[in-house]
């Protein structure tokens, strides 16, 4: 079965799904995106993802291309057309097509909208979570507005590639004060030796992950100790547990940072419990 993508009003086979060479996303990275989990053919946390999309667009002064309800219909149609049971849906909005000029186009152009979906292998993801992942630290050399989910991801791309070349799966960005900001495509967490769960506050140094928000709710419901504060790489090395969160992988235990085992070098009970509990706290949409 050929994959189907939504491009500016049309549902097309992947090979015919094209955008204009002068799309500002292509030329300037002038756009934003969202990735949502799909489970049992249903969207997870659609409302929160579309709220964040609205915020990202507003921060960049890109018009909302259609109502959140209409975007939701497109997301569901792409999931259905591709018969995704378990996987992810990707939504991208750029400022649109215009002759190349750094300044915003005048008159304003219509934003471009692309939606794709991809099945993920659930057994493979569960095996990954059961084994835990290795991460490496890299300097955080990104711009000052990483709170906006823009498609300009070059530092994240280079960080992830550096991780793979060093035998790890993800990279953790570390700022000039030696504190961990977040993963290349995830939020970063540790559990201290005292058992407190720590993650960085959602200031402008990280993306406010939807998974992060839901995990914080799960933590509160479970009555676990949590602190939203910056933590250093040294603290992470000495932690009892570490893990990352993202829509594409929910909660993934981290068992090695820069080659050093975390805790006993196996996925810890807190990360494992939060992974198990996650969908009790997330919003599952209609099919
Ligand atoms: N990335 N931080 C960064 C830099 C991210 O790219 C992501 C998600 C997150 C976690 O956000 P959420 O929980 O809302 O997925 C944090 C997506 C999955 C991606 O780029 O594929």
Boltz pocket constraint, residues with backbone or C-beta under 6 A from the ligand:
constraints:
  - pocket:
      binder: B
      contacts: [[A, 35], [A, 156], [A, 182], [A, 183], [A, 184], [A, 185], [A, 186], [A, 187], [A, 206], [A, 207], [A, 208], [A, 209], [A, 210], [A, 211], [A, 212], [A, 245], [A, 246], [A, 247], [A, 248]]
      max_distance: 6.0
